[in-house]
Amino acid sequence: MLSGIVLLLSLVVASQAPAVSPDADSAAALRADSTEVASGRVWVGREREYEEFLEKTPIVRFEDVPVGVTKPQRGYFAPGGLAASAVFKPLQPGRTKGFFESYKSEIAAYRLDKLLGLGMVPPTVEKVTRRQVGSAQLWVERCSLLKSKTGQQAPDLAAWNRQVYRQRVWDNLIANIDRNQGNLLVDDQWNLVLIDHSRAFTNFKDLKYPMIRIDRMFYQKLKGITREELDRELKGLLIDGLKPLLRRRDAIVAHFDGLIRERGEAAVLTD
């Protein structure tokens, strides 16, 4: 059994297998409605409301975000609105310092997350401000970088590992080559929040993150998602189109199907 967040952190950013019993009780899944501690995932169940606010509400001032190689800016809304601020990235599709970057990938990540019912990527929309077009993503309050939790332990290790397993599959699915300790957030309920997807959705083929377990709901969503659904949500956002995404999806499903045949459902699928 893991003794703390130090080892748990390695589940996310390294290639080590989790030191948790394969039949651990995962019934205590993520809970966004806890009355004990406030959740940072305020948008869950109110996605369209937040999307409309981000799209239509003017940004009244900006400040530089001190972290991030793409130099994002934090835009503030007038007080009293649905949200206090958003991250604005006017990254036009193209290569920057050897990497493909695009604000459209940020939007695609949110839309795909919503389609899969994960609730891990904050609402993100296209926005024009200061004569620039880019992505505006809800700034999530009551969150801190996961690396700041070093030495602390998640209150529910089974629920935490369920999120980590999801994150690994997610990053393989979208070909996110830039997952690091600076773009993993955790709120007071230990909900994992995923940000910074501007380098994702290329034609990268490798599944670089180890995958040993997946929750049943996510697994079924992955298997059932259709090209028509993806085209409706992601049309015009992906530099290489849908084929690489669908190819990675099929490889992920095949991987888990193989594990289930080898080990049995109970050892692979969590609740």
HUHURA-V459527 format. One record per residue. RES is the residue in three letters. SS is DSSP state (h for helix, s for strand, l for the rest). NEAR is the number of other C-alpha atoms within 10 Angstrom. Layout:
res = <RES,RES>
ss = <SS,SS>
near = <NEAR,NEAR>
This chain:
res = <MET,LEU,SER,GLY,ILE,VAL,LEU,LEU,LEU,SER,LEU,VAL,VAL,ALA,SER,GLN,ALA,PRO,ALA,VAL,SER,PRO,ASP,ALA,ASP,SER,ALA,ALA,ALA,LEU,ARG,ALA,ASP,SER,THR,GLU,VAL,ALA,SER,GLY,ARG,VAL,TRP,VAL,GLY,ARG,GLU,ARG,GLU,TYR,GLU,GLU,PHE,LEU,GLU,LYS,THR,PRO,ILE,VAL,ARG,PHE,GLU,ASP,VAL,PRO,VAL,GLY,VAL,THR,LYS,PRO,GLN,ARG,GLY,TYR,PHE,ALA,PRO,GLY,GLY,LEU,ALA,ALA,SER,ALA,VAL,PHE,LYS,PRO,LEU,GLN,PRO,GLY,ARG,THR,LYS,GLY,PHE,PHE,GLU,SER,TYR,LYS,SER,GLU,ILE,ALA,ALA,TYR,ARG,LEU,ASP,LYS,LEU,LEU,GLY,LEU,GLY,MET,VAL,PRO,PRO,THR,VAL,GLU,LYS,VAL,THR,ARG,ARG,GLN,VAL,GLY,SER,ALA,GLN,LEU,TRP,VAL,GLU,ARG,CYS,SER,LEU,LEU,LYS,SER,LYS,THR,GLY,GLN,GLN,ALA,PRO,ASP,LEU,ALA,ALA,TRP,ASN,ARG,GLN,VAL,TYR,ARG,GLN,ARG,VAL,TRP,ASP,ASN,LEU,ILE,ALA,ASN,ILE,ASP,ARG,ASN,GLN,GLY,ASN,LEU,LEU,VAL,ASP,ASP,GLN,TRP,ASN,LEU,VAL,LEU,ILE,ASP,HIS,SER,ARG,ALA,PHE,THR,ASN,PHE,LYS,ASP,LEU,LYS,TYR,PRO,MET,ILE,ARG,ILE,ASP,ARG,MET,PHE,TYR,GLN,LYS,LEU,LYS,GLY,ILE,THR,ARG,GLU,GLU,LEU,ASP,ARG,GLU,LEU,LYS,GLY,LEU,LEU,ILE,ASP,GLY,LEU,LYS,PRO,LEU,LEU,ARG,ARG,ARG,ASP,ALA,ILE,VAL,ALA,HIS,PHE,ASP,GLY,LEU,ILE,ARG,GLU,ARG,GLY,GLU,ALA,ALA,VAL,LEU,THR,ASP>
ss = <l,l,l,l,h,h,h,h,h,h,h,h,h,l,l,l,l,l,l,l,l,l,l,l,l,l,l,l,l,l,l,l,l,l,l,l,l,l,l,l,l,l,l,l,l,l,h,h,h,h,h,h,h,h,h,h,l,l,l,l,s,s,s,s,l,l,l,l,l,l,l,l,s,s,s,s,l,l,l,l,l,l,l,l,s,s,s,s,s,l,l,l,l,s,s,s,l,l,s,s,s,l,h,h,h,h,h,h,h,h,h,h,h,h,h,h,l,l,l,l,l,l,l,s,s,s,s,s,s,l,l,s,s,s,s,s,s,s,l,l,l,l,s,s,s,h,h,h,h,l,l,l,l,l,l,l,h,h,h,h,h,h,h,h,h,h,h,h,h,h,h,h,h,l,l,l,l,l,l,l,l,l,l,s,s,s,s,l,l,l,l,s,s,s,l,l,l,l,l,l,l,l,l,l,l,l,l,l,l,l,l,l,l,s,s,h,h,h,h,h,h,h,h,h,l,l,h,h,h,h,h,h,h,h,l,l,l,l,l,l,l,l,h,h,h,h,h,h,h,h,h,h,h,h,h,h,h,h,h,h,h,h,h,l,h,h,h,h,s,s,l>
near = <9,13,13,16,20,15,16,23,17,15,21,24,15,12,13,13,11,20,12,13,11,14,12,14,13,18,11,13,17,18,12,18,13,10,8,8,12,14,23,24,24,17,19,19,11,10,15,12,12,21,19,12,16,25,16,10,15,15,19,12,12,15,11,12,15,10,11,11,8,15,14,18,20,22,23,19,20,14,10,7,10,13,19,16,24,23,22,30,25,21,22,17,17,13,12,13,8,7,12,16,23,26,26,28,25,30,27,25,28,25,20,18,18,18,16,17,13,18,22,22,25,29,30,27,24,19,20,16,14,6,7,13,16,22,27,28,29,24,21,25,15,14,20,18,15,21,17,13,17,13,11,12,17,17,11,14,21,21,21,22,22,20,23,23,21,22,24,24,26,22,20,26,24,26,25,22,20,15,21,13,15,16,18,21,23,22,20,15,22,23,22,25,23,21,20,24,26,26,24,27,30,20,18,17,15,12,19,16,23,17,21,17,25,24,17,14,14,19,20,13,14,19,13,10,14,12,13,9,12,17,13,10,17,20,12,13,20,20,17,13,16,19,11,19,23,18,13,20,20,14,17,21,16,13,13,19,15,12,18,16,10,11,10,12,15,12,17,21,21,23,15>
